[in-house]
Amino acid sequence: MVSRKVVVSNPTGLHLRPAGLFCKTAVEFRCSVKFRTNKGESNAKSVLSVLGACVKCGDELEIICDGEDEKQALETMVALVESGLGE
């Protein structure tokens, strides 16, 4: 298991479009991809779980990957958040 903290920088947080991109990217990996906020843990492969986390700009996410391609998944997910999730 590997994890890293990252701050959401896009102004709208994880609303529908960035949440969809976040989930689409997470689903590409075989390992489990989750994230933790101060509100709890969510499944990054479920758009409903991501939207339910109500992540806003400035919130810190701890992205947690566990499985055979965990390192690549973590690097990709962190880079996606740091890039602004397509916004």
C-alpha positions, -999 to +999 in steps of 0.1 A: +000+000+000+012+035-009-003+069-002+004+106-007-013+138+003-023+164-023-043+196-022-071+202-047-063+234-066-090+237-092-115+264-082-146+242-084-133+212-065-145+177-075-178+186-092-192+163-119-168+168-147-135+165-127-150+137-106-158+118-138-122+123-150-109+113-115-130+081-116-122+073-152-085+075-145-088+054-113-107+026-131-078+021-155-057+005-127-061-030-112-053-019-077-077-004-052-077+034-054-093+053-025-089+088-010-093+101+025-104+136+035-113+150+069-148+137+063-138+101+058-126+076+031-141+073-004-137+049-033-120+068-062-135+043-087-171+054-079-183+087-092-211+087-065-185+081-038-163+109-052-192+134-055-205+124-020-171+134-005-180+171-014-143+179-021-138+217-025-108+238-036-081+238-010-092+205+005-064+180+012-068+144-002-047+115+009-048+092-021-043+055-011-035+028-037-031-009-028-024-037-053-001-048-081+001-014-100-002+008-069+029+029-075+019+038-110-017+045-099-006+068-071+018+088-094-010+092-120-037+102-096-015+127-078-004+142-111-041+145-122-051+164-091-020+186-092-028+194-129-062+208-119-083+178-131-087+192-166-100+226-155 
